[in-house]
């Protein structure tokens, strides 16, 4: 063995040990994060399945008619109908009346824009 390898062998071995140790730490961290994420994903899927079965028992809502009533007094009816239609499709409900009454449809009330404002009229 050459003197070059003999002088750097301890440093090389130490580097390999450190790399192996870092790999073990990162691998363990990745697996625990992955298990938490998959558990959360599984819980969300089961909740969605429960809500989906409830929605399947109810007849589909006529979003067009409901939004037409909701937006009848709006100063911008086309914009109101578009936003209301999106919210109705997601929530399968529209609050009664032309404004307010969000307590009748909590999902409709919770939808917000990227700016944090209410999405649904």
N, C-alpha and C positions, 0 to 999 in steps of 0.2 A: 504494500500500500504506500502511496506517495506521502510525503510530509504534508502536502496541502490538505489531503483528506483527513490525515491524522489530527491536524490542528483544528479543522472545522467540524469534525465529527460530533463532538459534544454539543456544539451550537445547533447543528442540523437535527440531532435527536431531540433536543429541547424544543425546537421549533415544531417538529412533528407532534410531540406530546401536547403542546399548547393548541395547535390546530385541531387535533383530535378532541381535546377537552371542549373547545369552542363549538365544534360540530355537535357534540353530545348535548350541550346546553341549549343550543338553538333548535335542535331536533326535538327535544323534550318540550320546549316552549311552543313550537309549532304544533305538535300533536295535541297539547292541552287546549290551545286556542281553537284548533280545528274541531275538537270534540264539543267545546262550548258552543261554537257557531252551528254545528250540525244539530245539537240539541235544541237550540233556539229555533232553528229553521223547522225542525220536526214539530215543535209546539205550535209555531205559526201555521203550519200546514194543517194540523189537527183542528185549530180554531177556525180556519177558513173552511174546512170541510164541514164543521158543525153549522156555520152560518149559511153555507151553500145549501145544505139539506133543508134548512128553514126557508130559504128563498125559493127552493124548488116546490115547496108545498103551496106557496102563494102564487096567484096568477101574476104574470108580468104587468108592470105598471105602464099606463099610457103616458109617457113622459111629455109627448107633444101637447096633449090637452091640458095636463097639469101645469106645464110651463107657460102655456098661452094665458091661463088664468093668472098665474103668478106674475107675469110680466105685462099684464094688460094696462097698467098705469105708468109703466116705465117711460122715461124720457128717451131712452135708447132701446127700443123693443128688440131689435135684431141682436144686439150685444147681450141683452138680458136673456133672450131665448137660447142663445148659444151656450152661455155659462150655466144656465139652469138645466139645459139638456145634458151637459156633461156631468153635472152633480147628480141629476136624477138617475142617469145610467149607472153611476158608481154606487149610489146609496139605495136606489129603488124606492125613494120617497121624496116628496116635495111638501114643505110646510103649507098649511092652508092660508088663504088670503093673499094679498098683494105684497105684504112686507111683514117682517117679524115672525112670530110664532115658531122660532127655531127649536123650542122645547119639544115639539111634536116630531122632529126629525134630527136627532143629535148628530148623526153622521153628516148630514147636509150642513150643519152649523160648524163642524170641525174642519171642513176642507178649507185650505188657505192657499194663497198665491206664494210665489217665492219671496215676495216682500213681506209676508206675514199678515196680509189683509184677507178678509173673507172672500172666498172665490165665488160663493153661491149667492145669488140675489134673494 
